[in-house]
Amino acid sequence: MTALHAKTAPLADADLLVKRDQSRLIHPHLPGDTTDRIVMVEGSGCRLRDAHGREYLDATGGLMLAHVGHGRRELIEAAAGQMAKLEYYSSFHEFSNEPSIRLADRLIGLAPPPMERVYFTSGGAEAVDAALRMARLYHHRRGERDRTWVLARSLGYHGVSYGGAAATGMPMFHQGFGPMLPHVRHLTPPMPFHPEMYGGEDPTEFCLRELRETIEDIGAENIAVMIGEPILGVAGVVEPPGDYWPRVRELLASHGILLILDEVITAYGRTGHWFAAERLGVTPDFIVTAKGLTSGYFPMGALLVAGQVVDVVTRDEGFVGGYTYSGHATGCAVALENLAILERENLLAAATRVGDRLGERLRRLEELPVVGQVRQTGLMIGVELAQDPATGEPLPADRVPPLVRERAGVIVRNNPNTVLISPPLVMSDDEADRVADAVTEVLTEFATRRRSGPSAAPARELPVLDQPWDRPPSMPDLLAAAMEWHFDPRTGSRFWLERAKRLDFDPRVDVRTEADLALFPNVVDELRDARVEDLVPRGYGDGPIPLEVYESGGTTGAPKRIAWLPDLHDQLITWHCGVLDDRGVPRGANWLTIGPSGPHMFGPMGRSLAHRRGGLPFTVDLDPRWVKKCVAEGRPEEAKRYLAHVLDQVETILRTQDIGVVFTTPPLLEALGGDEELAALVNRKVHTLIWGGASMDVDTRSLLREEVFPAARLLGFYGSTMVGAGMYERAGLAADEPSTFDPPYPFVSMRVVDPGTGGTVPYGERGQVVMSHVSRSMLLPNNLERDTAIRIRPAEGFGGDAVAGIKPVSAFGGTTVVEGVY
């Protein structure tokens, strides 16, 4: 393979490349206002170098595909040699080319029976779509034209094409794109590490029972195919119990339902076998492959099809539809040489040997309280973080890859709660040890910080930056994009600027021991205005960074301050779970959250409660600000179309998923109640309907009193923000008599009380406390009295008298204590 060039100096136009990237490219899964870029320019084996001369160890294989490593001269020569003879010719109709024939023959020779034919595509997602279409066509040509339903699995990943995204069991790939492919039902996958998902039942037995019940519910005569990854990849490297897939296959076959195994990640040696189907002892009707087929040297996929299906879908006019680059001559030549390298260098055995070495090293991390389980199959490894003992939620994994990369130059990936490792199969023992060392160092430090805990840290004063500004405050673009440490030489304070849309930031770990004051732009709606002047990113020197956060429209104009109360989020989740238990809401129920899904809004709250109670979270995003804007600007029809689209998504999820709890906002509650058919669907399927937020308008209360939804199903939460008596004022109730609020349904809320008098602190005077559930930050207004401490105390029956945290805030001086109680 080619070697990295000796020079390490950055490219002369490295900064220009970054700017062009920022202004010209759309990156998957990257918020548009993010400025971070790492521009790769060279690779050799498992090593990479970026445009600024920094070197990395690739422990992800790109996206789980660089099986033979970067910079392979043999593959470069295979591509060049084929291009010199025939770069491309179509494989439509009767035409073909030599490399595609040789590759198809090679693949069928490697594949388990009963695979007989190959259909080439440009990638895995196209191959998934082709398999779904072939499955439906198979039944159609056999006269079973009602067989259109597709069974898939929650947490499964099958690409983001139209068909693949519909089969993918991750709601984030469905939201905002309109109706998905109809007739898709997602089932529960077996995840033995999460027994809470199965209500005490054996995971395999639960999944088989669910599959039988689903077939009975839909009707076998209506179901075409089931699709699944043999080993869940993106969801965290979860290999099922050994009898799962053979029993699933047997059940499907007894009803004439076909089976697609999506081996885009697992095929061609990643598991130590050519195909994971061999490892798991299952014989599907289709095997979808891509990634390792060419190790990323050419975009290509291959769908392997069993003989019984081929006989049907190729008769009459044949299989209608193809891709321009199907059977691309150069791509097939590259794939042939790639397979030869895998065999010649015995890389399947290497995947097992190096994978076992890495797995053994990383399994030691299970002794740490922050690590739940380390899973390894071949050279696929998932390090799942543990549930936070305080919240029951999985600890977020998104902080691990940046730290591993910055400290050790090692690239790993993550899903929400699992660190993913899938290096090239050519990784050496020394390189594997370097990966293990890097991940171990970061997670050990993570565990050490959490053990010390926020409550164990001595209380210290937050520094005050109170020099006034002589012009109106502003929020520079750099602030919204920053995720860096910054230093203020006037006070010696360091600031952590957290960019928006990062959903699982935890200041108990990232701020408490490092920063003196934290600013979270993801609560900029509450901050309204902020000034950051002469902001200097880390790595460019310690320039002056004076910072003021102002209150817009306040009576005094004095600056607000940011502090954080470490355990508030955990306590709120605990209290809410206590209420749900008291109401008899079943644990393990799946949640549908309908509402704003931004970092400090409904989405994270719904996910937190679903995870804590062992259910799967589903989310339909709603932007109430957009609705209000449309109405305010005289565009009510546009608002109605938007709401209709949201309700269509809600109806699809309710009809296709087993939803036990719906968590929504008052306006959406009203919209649900206004649709007679949808309200009936909710009443038929949903155990509890929770509404929350500051809005308690008369129309919603009237709707509830009319019992569109039976009161027994309803529960009101004031869940995302705590305020004083203002919530009661907006409901038309006396500010000093919140206890008179007696709606015709249960309502749980927090309110701010003055411990000296026992009275409620009026909204806007001395008691507003705004809490971001995800950042766990507290926004303390300047109108709190000096030396204020925040103390959260649950009422009896909801966690005892535990104190979430006491944080003196020197910015205010004085002695008042504000308590939140149920």
N, C-alpha and C positions, 0 to 999 in steps of 0.2 A: 504494500500500500504506500501511497505517497506520504512523505514526512512533512510536518509543519515547517515552514520557512524559519530560518534561525532568527530573523529579526523580530523584535517585539515592539518596535516603535509604532505608534498609531499611524493610520493612513493620513496623508496630508489633508484629505477632504472628509475625515471622519465626522466632524461636527456638521458639515454640510449634508452628508448622508442622513444623519439623524433628523435634521430639519426637513429634508425632502421626504423622508419617511413620514414624519408627523403631518405633513401637508398633502401627501399624495396617496397614502395607503390606508385601506380599511383593514384593521386587524381583528380576527375573531376574538371574542371575549375580552376586549380591551375598551374601557370607556373612552369616548372621544376626546375628553379633556385631559387624558393622561399623557404626560410627556416622557415617561420612561421608555427607553429603547435600548436593546442590545443587538447590534448589527453584526451577524456572524460573517466572516470572510474566508476562513480556512478550516479544514478538518483533516484529521488523520487518526484512524483507529477509533479510540474513544475520546480523543482530544479535539478541542475546538479553539479557535481564536477569533476575537471580535475586532471591529474596525479600530478600536482604541488600543490594540495590542495586548489585551487581557486574555489569558488562557483559562480554559474550563475543562473539566472532566464531564463528559456527557453520560449521565446515569439514567437517561430517559430514552436513549435511542431515537432522538428527535421526538416523534409521537409514537413510541413503541414500534419502530419499523427498521432502524438501521442495523439489521442483523449482522451483516458482515463488516460493519464499521465504515468510517468515512475515508475517502481518498483511495479507494481500491483501483489500482491501475488496470487490473483485468477487466473491470466493468467499463472503464473509460474506453479501453481498446475494443471491447465487444460492441459498444455503441458506435464507435467510429468506423469499425470494420463493416458493420451492417449498413451504416449510412452510405459508405462508399459503394456498396453493391445495390441496395434498394432501401431507401429510408422508410418508405411507407407505401402501402397500397390497401385499398378498402377490402374488407372481408364480407361485404354485402353480396347477396345473391350467390352466384357460382364462383366468385373470385376468392382467392386466398393468397398466402405467401408462405415461403418455406419455414421461417422461424416460428410462426404461429402453429403450424402443424406439428413441428417437433416439440414445442412446449406443451401443447395439449396432450400429446402422447406421453410426455414425461410426467405430467401431473396425474394423469389417470393411472400411471404405473406406481406412483407414490401413494395415491389416495386409497382409503379403505373401500371395499365393496359396499354397496352396489353402484358406485360412481362410474359413469360410462362416457359422458360428454362434457365439454368445457365451453362456456360462453364468456368471452373476454369483454371487459369494461375498462373505463379509465380510472376506477378507484372502487373502494369498498361500498360507498353509498349507492353508486349506480348498480353494483352487483346485488345489493339488498333489494332495491326497487325491481330489478329484473326477476329475482327469486319470487317476490310477492306477486308479480304479474303472471309468471309462469304457473304458480300454484293455483291462482284463480282460473287461468286458461285451461289448466289440466282438468279441473272439475267441469268447466263450461263445455268442453268438447266431449266429455263423457255423459253429458245430458243433465248434470247436477248444477243447474244455473243459479240456484239460490245459495250455493256455497261461496260466500264472499267475505265472511267474518275472518279476522286475523286475531289470534291470541298471542299476546306478547307478555313481557314481565316488567313490573315496576323495577326501577334502577338499571334496567338493561339499556345498552347504548347501541344504536344501529345507524348512526350517521344523521345528517341534517338535511338530506333530500326530502321531498314531500312524503314519500312512503316511509323512508327510514325514520324521519322525525316523528311521524305518527306512531310508529312501533316503539320508538325510544320511550322508556318509562321514566323520564325526568321532566317534570313540568316546565322547567326553565326553557326547554326547546319548543314548547307549545304556546307560550304566552305572547300575545301581541301580534300573532300571524294569522288570525282568523281561524275558521273551522279547520280541523285536521282531517285527514283521510277518515271517512266514516267506517263504522263496523270494525273497530279495534277495541279489544278488551285487555286490560293489563292485570296480570295475576301476581301473587306474592312469590318472590324467589326464596329458596332455602338459604338462610344465613344463620348457621348454628351458633355463632357468637352472640346473637341477639334473640334469646328465647322469649323476650317480652313481646315479640312480634306474633307469637303463635299461641298465646294464652295457655301455656303449660303443655301443649301438644307437641309431639315430635315434629320438627320442621318438615321432613319429607312427607309424613302422614298428613300434616296440615295442607301442604301444597298439593298433594294428590287428591285429597278430599275437595279442596277448592276447585281444582281442575275438573273433577267429575261433576261438581255442582254447577260449574259454569257451562259445561257442555250440555247438561240437562236444561239449564236456564235458556241458553241461546238456541239449543237444538243442534245435534250433530249434523243434521242435514243442511244447516246454514253455515257451517264452519269449514273454511278452506284449509287453513294452515296455522301452525304455531311456530314462532320464531324465538330464538334465545341464544345468548352467548353460552358456550359450554362452561366457561369460567368467567364470572363477571369481572371485567377488566377495569373500565373507568370507575365503576362503583366501589373498587377497593380490592381487587384480586381475591374473589371469593369462589373457591372450588366447592361444588355441592357434595353432599354425601354420596358415596359410591353407587348406591342403588337408585339415585334420583332420576338421572336421564334414561337408563334402561326401562324403568317403570313408566316414566312419562311417555316414552316411545311406544311401549306396549299398549298403553291406554289410548293414545291417539290412533294407532293403527287399527285397534278394535272398532273405531268409529269412522275409519276412512279419512282421517285428518292427516295431512302431510306435516313434515317437520323440517324446518330450516335451522341449521346450526350456523351462527354467525362467527366464523373463525378469522375475521379480519385481523384481530390481535394475536390469536393463539397459534395460527398455522405457521408452518415452515420453521419449526424448531424452538419457538419461544418456550414451550412447555417441556422440552426435551424429546418431543415426538414430532413427526412431520405434521400430524393433526391431533388436536386434543380429543377428537372423537375416538381415536385409538386408545388413548389413556383412559377414557371414561367408559369404553365399551358400549358405544351407541352407534347405530347405523341410520343416519338421517336420509332424507330425500334430496336435500340440497346442502352443499357446504359453500359458504361465502368466504372468499379470501381476498387479500390485497397486501398492504404494508410490506411484510417480509418477503413477498413474492419477488420484488426487485430491490429490497433494502432501501427504497427511496430514491434509487438512481433513475427511475422512470415512473411516472404516475400510471398505475395499472392495477386492475382487479381481475379476478377470475371466479366465475360461478361454476362449481362442479355439480352435475345433475345426474341423479340415479336413472338407470335404464328404463324403469317403468314409467317415469315422467317423460323422458325423452321420446319414448314411443308415441306418446299422445300429443305433446306440444309441437313436434316437428312434422306431424302428418298434415294433410290438407294443404293449406297455404303456408305452413311452417309457423315459426314463432315470429310474429310481426313486431318489428321495432329493433333498432340497434343503435350503436353509438359510432360517431365518425371515426374515433380512434380505436374501436374494437379490433383486437388482434394486430395492433401496430407492430410492424416488422422490427423496428429498432427496439421497442420495449420488450418484445418477445425474446430477442437475442440477448438483451441484458438479463432478463429473467432466467434464461437457460444457463448463463454463466454464473449468475448468483446462486442458483441451485447447485451447480457444480462445486462452487466454493464451500457451501454449507456441507456438502458430502465429503469433499476432498480434505477439508480441515477438521472434520469430525466435530462440527460446531453444535450438533444436537447433544452430544455427550458433554461438550463444554458447558452448554447451558445448564445442564443438570449439576455438573461439578461446581462451577462458579456460583450458581444459584444456591446450592446447598451451603457453600462457604459463607455467602452473604447472609443467607437465612439464619445460619447458626449464630453468626455474630450479632445480628439484629434481634434475634429472639431473646437475647439477654436483656433487651430494653423492656421486656414485659415485667421486669422487676420494678420498673419505675411506676409511680402512681399515675403518671400522665399517659401511659401506654396501655391500651386495652388488649390488643392482640397483634402479633406479627404473622402474616400469612405469606407463604412462598410456594409457588409452583414453577419449577424450572427457573428461568430468569425473569420471573414476574414476582414482585414483592409489594405487599401493602402493609404499611405500619399504621394501624388504626389507633387513633388516640382514644383515651378512656373517656367515660362520662365524667363530667365534673360532679363531684360528690354533693356540691351545694345546689346544682341545678338539675342534674340528671341528663343534661344535654351533652352530646359529644363535644369535646374540646375542639376548637377550630384549628385546622392544619395549615391555613394559608400563610402563617408567619414563618413556617419552617423553611420552605424553599428559598426565600430571599436571604435568610440568615446563613443557610448552608452554602449558598452561592457566594455571598459576600465574604464569608470567613475562610472557606476552604476551596472556592472555585469549583464546586461540584454542583451540577444541575440536576435537581429532582423536581417532581411535580406533585400536585395534590388534588384531591377532590375535597369537599367541605370538611371531612374529618379524618382523612387518610393520606399519608405520605406515600406516593407511588414511585417505585424504582423499577426500571425496565431497560437496562443498558444494552449496548450491542453485545452479541454473543461472543465477540472476540475479546471481551474484557479480561485482563490479566488478574492474577491473584492480588498483586500489589495494588492495582487500581480498585479492586473490590474492597480491599482493606481500607483504602482511602475513603471510599464512599461510606463504609460502616463507621469509620472514625468520625467523619463530618456529621453524620446524622446523630450519632451517639452524643457528641459534644453538645449539639444544640438542644436535643431533648433532655439531656441530663441537666443542663442549665435551666430549661423550662421547668423541670420537676423541682429543682432547688428553689426557684422563685416562688412556685406555688406552695411549696411546703412552708416557706417562711410566712406566706400569706399576708394580706393587707392588715389583718388585725394584729399580727405580730410586729408590724413595723411601728416604730415610735412616731407619735404624732409630731409633725413639723409644720412650721408656718409656710404658707405659700407666699412667694415674693410679690410685691406690689409694684406695678409700673404705672405711676399716677401722674406723669408729666402731661399736662394738657396739650392738645393740638390746636393749631390756629387756622385750620381749614377743615371742611367736611370730611368725614371718614370715607374710605373706599375699600373694596375687596379686589386686589390685583389678581390677574389671571394666574400668576405663579402660585398664589396661596391655594387656589382650588386644585391645582395639579400636584402640589408638593406632598411628599411623604418622606420627609427628611428631618434630621436633627438640626437645630439652629441655636445660636448662642447670642445672648444679650450681654455685652461686656459691662453695661452699667450696673447690673445687679448680680452678674455671674449666673444668671438663670439659663437653663437650656429648655427649648421648646420642642415638642413633638408636633409636627403639622401633619395631620392625617388626611389624606385626600378623600374626596367623596366616594361613595359607593363601595367601600370596603366593608363587608357586612359583619365581620366577626372580630373586630378589634377589641382587645381586652386590656384596659389600662392597669388592671391589677398586676399584670405581668409586664407590659411594655412601658408603662409610665412610672409606676410607683417607685421603682428602684433607680430610674434613670432621669426622669424629667422633674423639673420644679413646677412646671405649669403646663397644661395641655390645652391645645386649641383643636377642636374638631370641626372642620368645615362641613361635615355632614349634618351638623345642627345649625347651619347658617341661616335657616329660616327663622330660628328663634333669635339668633344673634343680630340678624338684619343687616348690620353694617360692621365692618372691621377695617382697621388700617394696619397694613404691614408695609413698612418703608425700608428701603435698602436691604431687601431680603437677599441673603447670600446662601445659596445651596451648599450643603456639606461637600467638602473636597475642594472648595475654592477659597478657603480662608475664613477667618472669624470676623466678619464685618459687623457693623452695628445693625441691630434688628429691633428697634423700638416698636413696641406693640401696644395698641389700645383697642379694646372692644367696647363700642358705644351702644347705648340703648337709644333706639330711634323713637322719637315722640315721647320720651319719658318726661316726667315733671322736673327732674333735676338736671338731666343731661350728664350725670356722672357715669363713668364707665361701669359696665358689668364685668364680672370676673368668671372664669371657668374653674370649677373644682370638680372632683368626682367622689362619689360615695360607693365604695367598692362592692358591697354586697346587696345593693338595692335591687338590682335586676334579679339576683338569685332569690331574694326574699319575696319579691312580687310573684315570681313563677311558683314558688312554694305555696304562697297564700292562695293563688288562683287554683292550683291543683287541689288544695284542701277544699275549696268551694266546690270544685267539680266532683270530688269524691262524695262530698256531703249531698250533692244533687243526684248521685247515682249515675253519673256519666261513665260509661264503661271504659276501662283502660284498654289500650290497644286499638281504640277507634281511630280511623283516619280522619284528618281535619281538612276542610276546605276553607281557606281564608280568602275573603273577597274584600279588597280594599287597597289602600296605598301600600306598596311593597318596598318603599325606600328604606334606607338604613335605620331610620328612627321611627318607623311607622308600623302598620299592622303586620306585614309579612313576617318579620323576625319574631314578633310576639306569637303568631300562630305556629310558626315552625318550632319555637321553643316549647310551647305547650304540647304540640304533637310529639316531639322527640321525647320529652320527659315522660309522657304517658304511653309510649310504645307504639304510637301510630305513625302513619306516613303523612307528610304534609303536602297538600296541593294548594296552589295559589292562583287566583285570577286577579291580575293587577287592575286597579281602578285609580284614576287620577282625578280626585274631586275638584282640584283646582282648574282642570281643563273644562269640566262641566260648568263650574261657576263662571269661568271666562266666557264660554260660549253664550250662556244666558245673559251675562252682563253686556255682551257686545251685540245682543239682538240676534243670536243664532241658535234659538232653542231647538230647531230641527236637527242641527248638527249634534247637539248634546243628546237628543233622543236616539239618534243613530249610534252614537258612541255607547250609550247605556244598553241599547239593544244588542250590540256586539258583545258587550260584557256578559249580558244575560245568556246569550247563545253559548259562550264558553262555560258558564256555570251549568247550564242544562246538560251539555255534553259530558262534563265530569260527573254530575249526579247520576246520569243514566248509565255510565260505563264503569264507575268506581263505587266501591262500598264506602260511603261517607257517613260517619257517625256524628260529626260535629261541624256546623257551619259557623264561622266567626266573621262578622261583617260590621259595616257601619250603618248608622240609622238611615241614611238616604237609600242604601242598597237594600236594607230591610224593607223599606217602603216599596221599592221597585219590585222586590220578590213578591211581596204581598199583593201588588197590583196586577200580577200575572196569575190568573186563576189556575192555569195548568201547572205552572212552575211552583206555585204555593202548594198545590196538592202533591206534587212530586217531593217537595221538601218535607211535608207532613208525613208522607208515606215512608221515606227512607231515613230521615235524619232524627237522631235521638234528641239532640239539644241544639238550639239556635241561639248563639251568643251575639249580642250587639254591644259595641263599645265606642268610646270617643266622647268628645265634649258636647256633641249635638244632642239635645233632648227636646226637639221641637214638638209643637202641639200636634202636628199631623201624624208623626210617628207614634206618639202616645195614644192618639185616637185610634190609629190602625191596630195597635196592640189591644186596646180595650175592646175593639170589635171582634177580637179573637179570630182574626184571619189565621193566626198561628195559635194553637192552644197555649194558655199561659204555662202549662206544665212543661212545655218544650223550651221556654224562653229564659234567658239569663242575661241581665245587663251587667256589663263590666265597664268600669272607667279605667282602661288598662294601659294606655300608652303614655298618658301624661297625668301628673298629679297637680291639682290646683287647689286654691282655697274655695271660698263659698261662691266664686263666680259661676261655677257649673250650675249651682242651684239658682243663681240670679237669672241665668239664661233660660232656665226652665220655668221662670215665672214664680219662683218660690222665695220666701223670705231668706235673706242672706244670713240672718242670725238664727234661723230655725231650720237647719238642714234636716233635722229629724222628722219634720212634717212631710217630707217627700215620701209618698206612699204609692208607687205605681202598682198596677195590677199584675206585676210579674216580679220575680226576684231581682234585686239590684245590689251589686257589690261595688263599693267605691272606697277610695282613700280620700281623706280630707286633711287639711292642715289645721291643727288646733294650737292654741296658746296654752302651754302647760301651766301658766300662772293663773289664768282665769278659767280654763277649760272651754273657752268659747272658740268658735271657728274664726280663723284669720281671714278677713275679707280679701277677696280677689283684688289684685292690683294695688293693695296698700302695703302689706307686709308679709305675704305668704306664698307668692307664686313660686312653685318649684317645678321646673320642666325637666323630664328625665328621658334620655335617649336609651331605649332598651338595648340597642346593640353596642353602642360605645360605652354604655354604663356611666355616662357622664351626667353631672348635675349642673344645671345652669342656675346660678344664684344671682338674683337681681340686686341692684344696689340699694333697694328699699328695705332689705333686711337690716335689723339693728346690728350694731357693732359687736364683734367677737361672737357672732352667731355660730352655733354648732347645730348640725343636722343629725337628728336621731330618729330612726324609724322603729316603731314598736308595734308588733302585731297584737291584735286583740286575742283573748283567750280562745283556744280552739283552732287557731291558725299559726302553729309554730311556737306556742309558748311566749316567753318574754325575751326571745333572742334579739340582740341588738345588731342591726345590719352594719353599723359603723358610726363612729363619731369622728368628725373631721373639723377641728377648729379652723376657721378661715380668718386669718389676721387682717384681711382686707377690710373687714367690717367693724372690728372692735366691739365691745359690749358683752352681754351675758345671755341673751335670749336663746332658748332652745325651741326648735320647731319639731314637732312629732307628727308622723303620719300614722293613723290608726284606722282599722275597719270599724 
